[in-house]
């Protein structure tokens, strides 16, 4: 059944741009990653240029035509910027509105007053888990990290002590808990029960996020002790403001995109008819772009007007909000280009071919395959889709609970060790102002802890239910 799944998946996949064998591809992957790391760490070359050169090196060593390598890289860069870039831009505008109006001050001051001291990491992981449930990881970062940076700065907390729990909450939701898009893809592929998967996903997610978030952050803060980067922190609004938005209005504005996207997910589950008018409406208003755009427009009335901002101040505010993210957009886009080059050279197919004859339990097989594809391509989504397609036939003889656990095993494996071929790696690095090594010590290790702990809990549950 596993071999049949591989053949079906391979039939649907586009032909690679090179005919290199597995050994050559493996060498090309290692060389491409080594070039990127060496250029950044030793030669201090900008990450955008390093990723571009690393992609070309990967393609050349894999024996792919240079024109096709360039096409793969630019296609991946364009797709990443199209999918994430606009969201980052809208999030930056919303963050600037929150900062200049005093709304961010209101949120941070309230959090500091209600959850100080040792409770702060737990408060951040809870907030991130709630916000991250319906969101793509990148959207959650855009909405939450500016608040994390402000809390760390104002409350004099270690950035890693506050940031790691927030990232853990977002990442665990991303990989394990429907109605997040990743788990929903796997649920559909293996025909799992949504309700059972949701219940077991929450059961696995709670201890996983505690271990990878508040507990691991203690060690991460010792390994990497860096201040919140001033260039990414929304500055405190001028003390000359006579008024600032209320806590309720500010919180409602921040949560508006979350509510709209969660509503879309729920409507998709309840109706599941693409021709239904209600579902089509929610598909539009619940898309990340429209949801964030709506928050920006609503913020004009809930944030700027109460603070006394006139129309003439809106354009300068937007321009100032966009300025700090230019470098981030290029780096994240180049990370997407490197990922697409890996995929188009056939690295994902290589992993599937190597794993098709493994004789191990289905849940462990699903986790290992997802891990391999994640390491090779840098994409949790590609890892989820590919692993689910590979092991789907194995679910035919499984019980309802074990089919749900199969989905969770795939999700856990798809989060393993994010590194330089993952756009999320560069997003976290730039927002937190870390070096490549510091990002690996914190973010990459945290992702690995999530993957291993969640995978272990899934295997444990399979023995008792």
C-alpha positions as CSV (number, residue, x, y, z in Angstrom):
1,X,0.0,0.0,0.0
2,X,2.8,2.4,0.7
3,X,4.4,1.7,-2.7
4,X,1.1,2.4,-4.4
5,X,0.8,5.7,-2.5
6,X,4.2,6.7,-3.6
7,X,3.5,5.9,-7.3
8,X,0.2,7.9,-7.1
9,X,1.9,10.9,-5.5
10,X,4.7,10.8,-8.0
11,X,2.3,10.7,-10.9
12,X,0.7,13.9,-9.7
13,X,4.0,15.7,-9.1
14,X,5.6,17.8,-11.8
15,X,8.7,16.4,-13.4
16,X,12.0,17.6,-11.8
17,X,14.2,20.1,-13.7
18,X,17.2,17.7,-13.4
19,X,17.8,14.0,-13.9
20,X,20.3,13.8,-11.1
21,X,20.3,10.6,-9.0
22,X,19.7,10.5,-5.3
23,X,23.3,10.8,-4.3
24,X,23.9,13.8,-6.4
25,X,20.8,15.5,-5.1
26,X,21.8,14.8,-1.6
27,X,25.2,16.4,-2.1
28,X,23.5,19.3,-3.9
29,X,21.2,20.0,-0.9
30,X,24.0,19.8,1.6
31,X,26.2,22.1,-0.5
32,X,23.5,24.6,-1.1
33,X,22.8,24.9,2.6
34,X,26.5,25.0,3.4
35,X,27.0,27.9,1.0
36,X,24.2,29.9,2.6
37,X,25.4,29.4,6.1
38,X,29.0,30.1,5.1
39,X,28.2,33.3,3.3
40,X,26.1,34.7,6.1
41,X,28.3,33.6,9.1
42,X,31.8,33.9,7.7
43,X,31.6,36.5,4.9
44,X,28.8,38.5,6.6
45,X,26.9,38.7,3.3
46,X,23.3,39.8,3.4
47,X,20.9,36.9,3.8
48,X,19.0,37.8,0.6
49,X,22.2,37.6,-1.5
50,X,23.3,34.4,0.3
51,X,20.0,32.7,-0.3
52,X,20.1,33.7,-4.0
53,X,23.7,32.4,-4.4
54,X,22.9,29.2,-2.4
55,X,19.9,28.5,-4.7
56,X,22.1,28.8,-7.8
57,X,24.8,26.6,-6.3
58,X,22.2,23.9,-5.4
59,X,20.8,23.9,-9.0
60,X,24.3,23.8,-10.5
61,X,25.5,20.9,-8.4
62,X,22.3,19.1,-9.1
63,X,22.9,19.4,-12.8
64,X,19.9,21.5,-13.6
65,X,19.9,24.0,-16.5
66,X,20.6,27.5,-15.1
67,X,17.6,29.1,-16.8
68,X,15.3,26.6,-15.1
69,X,17.0,27.2,-11.7
70,X,16.4,30.9,-12.1
71,X,12.8,30.3,-13.0
72,X,12.3,28.1,-9.9
73,X,14.0,30.6,-7.7
74,X,12.0,33.6,-9.0
75,X,8.8,31.6,-9.0
76,X,9.3,30.7,-5.3
77,X,10.3,34.2,-4.4
78,X,7.3,35.7,-6.2
79,X,4.8,33.2,-4.7
80,X,6.2,33.7,-1.2
81,X,6.0,37.5,-1.4
82,X,2.6,37.3,-3.0
83,X,1.3,35.1,-0.2
84,X,3.2,36.5,2.8
85,X,4.5,39.9,1.7
86,X,1.2,41.7,1.5
87,X,0.2,40.3,4.9
88,X,3.5,41.5,6.4
89,X,2.9,44.9,4.9
90,X,-0.7,45.1,6.2
91,X,0.5,43.9,9.6
92,X,3.2,46.6,9.7
93,X,0.6,49.3,8.9
94,X,-1.7,48.0,11.6
95,X,1.3,47.8,14.0
96,X,2.2,51.4,13.3
97,X,-1.4,52.5,13.8
98,X,-1.5,50.7,17.2
99,X,1.8,52.3,18.2
100,X,1.1,55.9,17.1
101,X,-2.4,56.0,18.4
102,X,-1.4,54.7,21.9
103,X,-3.4,51.5,21.4
104,X,-0.4,49.3,21.7
105,X,0.6,51.1,24.9
106,X,-2.9,50.4,26.2
107,X,-2.5,46.6,25.5
108,X,1.0,46.3,26.8
109,X,0.3,48.3,30.0
110,X,-2.8,46.1,30.7
111,X,-0.9,42.9,30.1
112,X,1.9,44.1,32.4
113,X,-0.5,45.0,35.1
114,X,-2.5,41.8,34.9
115,X,0.2,39.2,34.3
116,X,3.5,40.2,35.6
117,X,6.6,38.2,36.7
118,X,6.6,34.5,36.2
119,X,3.1,34.4,34.8
120,X,4.1,36.4,31.7
121,X,5.4,33.5,29.6
122,X,2.2,31.5,30.4
123,X,0.1,34.5,29.4
124,X,2.0,34.8,26.1
125,X,1.6,31.2,25.2
126,X,-2.1,31.3,25.9
127,X,-2.6,34.4,23.8
128,X,-0.6,33.0,21.0
129,X,-2.5,29.7,21.0
130,X,-5.8,31.4,20.8
131,X,-4.7,33.9,18.1
132,X,-2.8,31.2,16.1
133,X,-5.7,28.7,15.9
134,X,-7.2,29.9,12.5
135,X,-4.1,31.7,11.2
136,X,-1.2,30.8,9.0
137,X,2.0,31.0,11.0
138,X,3.3,34.1,9.2
139,X,0.0,36.0,9.9
140,X,0.2,35.1,13.6
141,X,3.8,36.4,13.7
142,X,2.7,39.6,12.1
143,X,-0.1,40.2,14.6
144,X,1.6,39.0,17.7
145,X,5.4,39.6,17.6
146,X,5.2,43.5,17.8
147,X,3.3,43.1,21.1
148,X,5.8,40.5,22.3
149,X,8.7,42.9,21.6
150,X,6.9,45.8,23.4
151,X,6.2,43.6,26.4
152,X,9.8,42.5,26.6
153,X,11.1,46.0,26.3
154,X,8.7,47.7,28.7
155,X,8.6,45.0,31.3
156,X,12.4,44.4,31.1
157,X,11.9,40.7,30.3
158,X,14.3,38.5,28.4
159,X,13.2,38.5,24.8
160,X,13.5,34.7,24.5
161,X,11.6,34.2,27.8
162,X,8.6,36.0,26.2
163,X,9.1,35.3,22.5
164,X,9.6,31.5,22.6
165,X,6.2,30.8,24.3
166,X,4.5,33.0,21.8
167,X,6.2,31.2,18.9
168,X,5.5,27.8,20.4
169,X,1.8,28.6,20.7
170,X,1.6,29.7,17.0
171,X,3.6,26.7,15.8
172,X,1.7,24.1,17.7
173,X,-1.6,25.4,16.3
174,X,-0.1,25.5,12.8
175,X,0.8,21.8,12.9
176,X,-1.6,20.0,15.1
177,X,-5.0,21.5,15.6
178,X,-7.8,21.9,13.1
179,X,-9.4,24.1,11.8
180,X,-5.9,25.2,10.9
181,X,-5.3,24.6,7.1
182,X,-2.4,22.2,7.6
183,X,-4.2,19.6,9.7
184,X,-7.3,20.0,7.5
185,X,-5.3,19.0,4.4
186,X,-4.1,15.8,6.2
187,X,-7.6,15.1,7.5
188,X,-9.0,15.2,4.0
189,X,-6.2,13.1,2.6
190,X,-6.5,10.2,5.1
191,X,-10.3,10.6,5.6
192,X,-10.0,11.2,9.3
193,X,-12.9,12.3,11.6
194,X,-12.6,16.1,12.2
195,X,-14.1,16.1,15.7
196,X,-11.9,13.2,16.9
197,X,-8.8,14.8,15.4
198,X,-9.6,18.1,17.0
199,X,-10.1,16.5,20.4
200,X,-6.9,14.5,20.2
201,X,-5.0,17.4,18.7
202,X,-5.9,19.6,21.7
203,X,-4.9,16.7,24.0
204,X,-1.5,16.5,22.3
205,X,-1.0,20.2,21.9
206,X,-1.4,21.2,25.6
207,X,1.6,19.4,27.0
208,X,3.6,20.0,23.8
209,X,3.2,23.8,24.0
210,X,3.9,23.8,27.7
211,X,7.2,21.9,27.2
212,X,8.3,23.8,24.1
213,X,7.1,27.2,25.3
214,X,7.3,28.3,28.9
215,X,9.6,25.5,30.0
216,X,12.1,25.6,27.1
217,X,12.1,29.4,27.1
218,X,14.1,29.2,30.5
219,X,17.0,27.6,28.7
220,X,16.6,29.6,25.5
221,X,16.9,32.8,27.5
222,X,20.2,31.6,28.9
223,X,21.6,30.5,25.6
224,X,20.6,33.6,23.7
225,X,20.4,36.8,25.8
226,X,19.5,39.6,23.4
227,X,17.4,42.7,23.8
228,X,14.3,43.4,21.7
229,X,15.6,45.1,18.5
230,X,14.7,48.8,18.6
231,X,14.1,49.0,14.8
232,X,11.2,46.5,15.1
233,X,9.6,47.8,18.2
234,X,6.7,50.2,17.8
235,X,7.7,53.3,19.7
236,X,5.6,54.5,22.6
237,X,3.0,57.1,21.4
238,X,3.8,60.7,22.2
239,X,2.9,61.7,25.7
240,X,1.3,64.7,24.2
241,X,-1.7,62.6,23.1
242,X,-4.7,63.8,25.0
243,X,-6.6,60.5,24.5
244,X,-5.7,57.0,23.4
245,X,-8.0,54.2,22.4
246,X,-9.6,52.0,25.1
247,X,-8.4,48.5,25.8
248,X,-11.6,47.0,24.5
249,X,-11.6,48.8,21.2
250,X,-7.9,48.1,20.6
251,X,-8.2,44.4,21.5
252,X,-11.3,44.1,19.2
253,X,-9.3,45.6,16.3
254,X,-6.4,43.2,16.8
255,X,-8.7,40.2,17.1
256,X,-10.9,41.2,14.1
257,X,-8.7,39.3,11.6
258,X,-8.7,36.3,13.9
259,X,-12.5,36.3,14.2
260,X,-13.0,36.6,10.4
261,X,-10.5,33.8,9.5
262,X,-11.9,31.5,12.2
263,X,-15.5,32.2,10.9
264,X,-14.4,31.2,7.5
265,X,-12.9,28.0,8.8
266,X,-16.1,27.1,10.7
267,X,-18.3,27.9,7.8
268,X,-16.2,25.7,5.5
269,X,-16.6,22.9,8.0
270,X,-20.3,23.3,8.5
271,X,-21.4,23.9,4.9
272,X,-18.6,22.3,2.8
273,X,-20.3,23.4,-0.5
274,X,-18.1,25.7,-2.7
275,X,-21.3,26.8,-4.6
276,X,-23.1,27.9,-1.5
277,X,-23.4,31.7,-1.3
278,X,-22.7,32.0,2.4
279,X,-19.5,29.9,2.1
280,X,-18.4,32.0,-0.9
281,X,-18.9,35.2,1.1
282,X,-16.9,33.9,4.1
283,X,-14.2,32.6,1.8
284,X,-13.6,36.2,0.7
285,X,-14.0,38.1,4.0
286,X,-12.1,35.3,5.9
287,X,-9.1,35.3,3.6
288,X,-5.9,36.6,5.4
289,X,-5.5,39.6,3.0
290,X,-9.1,40.8,3.4
291,X,-9.2,40.1,7.1
292,X,-6.0,42.2,7.8
293,X,-7.1,44.9,5.4
294,X,-10.4,45.1,7.3
295,X,-8.5,45.5,10.5
296,X,-6.5,48.4,9.0
297,X,-9.6,50.1,7.8
298,X,-11.5,49.6,11.1
299,X,-8.4,50.8,12.9
300,X,-8.7,54.2,11.3
301,X,-12.0,54.7,13.3
302,X,-11.2,52.7,16.4
303,X,-7.5,53.7,16.9
304,X,-6.6,56.9,15.0
305,X,-9.7,59.0,15.4
306,X,-9.9,58.6,19.2
307,X,-6.3,59.7,19.3
308,X,-7.1,62.8,17.3
309,X,-5.5,61.8,14.0
310,X,-6.7,63.6,10.9
311,X,-6.7,62.5,7.3
312,X,-3.4,64.3,6.5
313,X,-1.5,62.1,9.0
314,X,-2.6,58.7,7.4
315,X,-0.2,58.6,4.4
316,X,2.9,59.5,6.4
317,X,2.0,56.9,9.0
318,X,1.7,54.2,6.4
319,X,5.0,55.1,4.8
320,X,6.8,55.0,8.2
321,X,5.2,51.7,9.0
322,X,6.3,50.1,5.7
323,X,9.9,51.3,5.8
324,X,11.4,48.8,8.4
325,X,10.0,45.7,6.6
326,X,11.7,46.0,3.2
327,X,14.7,43.8,4.2
328,X,12.4,41.3,5.8
329,X,10.3,41.0,2.6
330,X,13.4,40.3,0.5
331,X,14.8,37.7,2.9
332,X,11.6,35.9,3.4
333,X,11.0,35.9,-0.4
334,X,14.5,34.5,-1.1
335,X,13.8,31.8,1.5
336,X,10.8,30.9,-0.6
337,X,12.9,30.9,-3.7
338,X,15.4,28.5,-2.2
339,X,12.6,26.2,-1.1
340,X,11.0,26.1,-4.6
341,X,14.4,25.3,-6.1
342,X,14.7,22.3,-3.7
343,X,11.3,21.1,-4.7
344,X,11.7,21.6,-8.5
345,X,15.1,19.8,-8.5
346,X,13.2,16.7,-7.1
347,X,14.4,16.6,-3.5
348,X,10.9,15.9,-2.2
349,X,10.5,13.0,-4.7
350,X,13.9,11.7,-3.6
351,X,12.7,11.5,0.0
352,X,9.6,9.7,-1.0
353,X,11.5,7.2,-3.1
354,X,13.9,6.5,-0.3
355,X,11.2,5.9,2.3
356,X,8.8,3.8,0.2
357,X,10.2,0.4,1.3
358,X,10.6,1.2,5.0
359,X,8.9,-1.6,7.1
360,X,7.9,0.3,10.3
361,X,4.6,1.2,12.0
362,X,2.4,3.5,10.0
363,X,2.4,6.4,12.6
364,X,6.2,6.4,12.9
365,X,6.5,6.1,9.1
366,X,4.2,9.1,8.7
367,X,6.3,11.2,11.2
368,X,9.7,10.2,9.6
369,X,8.5,10.9,6.1
370,X,7.2,14.3,7.1
371,X,10.5,15.0,8.9
372,X,12.5,14.2,5.9
373,X,10.5,16.3,3.5
374,X,10.4,19.2,6.0
375,X,14.2,19.1,6.4
376,X,14.7,18.9,2.6
377,X,12.2,21.5,1.4
378,X,11.7,23.7,4.4
379,X,7.9,23.7,4.0
380,X,5.6,22.3,6.6
381,X,2.8,22.4,4.1
382,X,4.7,20.4,1.5
383,X,5.7,17.9,4.2
384,X,2.1,17.6,5.3
385,X,0.7,17.1,1.8
386,X,3.4,14.7,0.7
387,X,3.4,12.6,3.8
388,X,-0.4,12.4,3.9
389,X,-0.5,11.3,0.3
390,X,2.1,8.6,1.0
391,X,0.5,7.0,4.0
392,X,-3.2,7.6,3.2
393,X,-3.8,4.0,2.0
394,X,-2.5,2.7,5.4
395,X,-5.5,4.4,7.0
396,X,-8.0,2.1,5.3
397,X,-7.6,-0.6,8.1
398,X,-7.3,1.8,11.0
399,X,-9.8,2.7,13.7
400,X,-11.2,6.2,13.8
401,X,-8.9,7.2,16.6
402,X,-5.8,5.8,15.0
403,X,-6.7,7.6,11.7
404,X,-6.8,10.8,13.7
405,X,-3.5,10.0,15.3
406,X,-2.1,9.5,11.8
407,X,-3.0,13.1,11.0
408,X,-1.3,14.3,14.1
409,X,1.9,12.2,13.4
410,X,2.1,13.9,10.0
411,X,1.6,17.4,11.6
412,X,4.2,16.7,14.2
413,X,6.8,15.6,11.7
414,X,6.1,18.6,9.5
415,X,7.5,21.0,12.2
416,X,10.9,19.3,12.7
417,X,14.0,21.6,12.8
418,X,13.2,24.6,10.8
419,X,16.4,26.0,9.3
420,X,17.8,28.1,6.4
421,X,15.4,26.8,3.7
422,X,12.3,27.8,5.7
423,X,10.9,31.3,5.1
424,X,9.6,31.2,8.7
425,X,13.2,30.8,9.9
426,X,14.1,34.1,8.3
427,X,10.9,35.8,9.5
428,X,11.7,34.9,13.2
429,X,15.4,35.8,12.7
430,X,14.6,39.3,11.4
431,X,11.8,40.2,13.7
432,X,13.9,39.2,16.8
433,X,17.1,40.6,15.4
434,X,19.0,37.3,15.8
435,X,22.0,35.8,14.1
436,X,21.7,32.6,12.2
437,X,23.3,30.7,15.0
438,X,21.1,32.3,17.6
439,X,18.0,31.5,15.6
440,X,19.0,27.8,15.4
441,X,19.7,27.7,19.2
442,X,16.2,29.0,19.9
443,X,13.7,28.8,17.1
444,X,15.0,25.7,15.4
445,X,15.5,23.8,18.7
446,X,12.0,24.8,19.8
447,X,10.5,23.5,16.6
448,X,12.4,20.2,17.1
449,X,11.1,19.9,20.6
450,X,7.5,20.4,19.4
451,X,8.0,17.8,16.7
452,X,9.6,15.2,19.0
453,X,7.3,15.7,22.0
454,X,4.1,15.7,19.9
455,X,5.3,12.7,17.9
456,X,6.1,10.8,21.1
457,X,2.7,11.6,22.6
458,X,0.9,10.4,19.4
459,X,2.8,7.1,19.6
460,X,2.0,6.8,23.3
461,X,-1.7,7.5,22.7
462,X,-1.8,4.8,20.0
463,X,-0.9,2.2,22.6
464,X,-3.7,3.2,25.0
465,X,-6.6,4.1,22.8
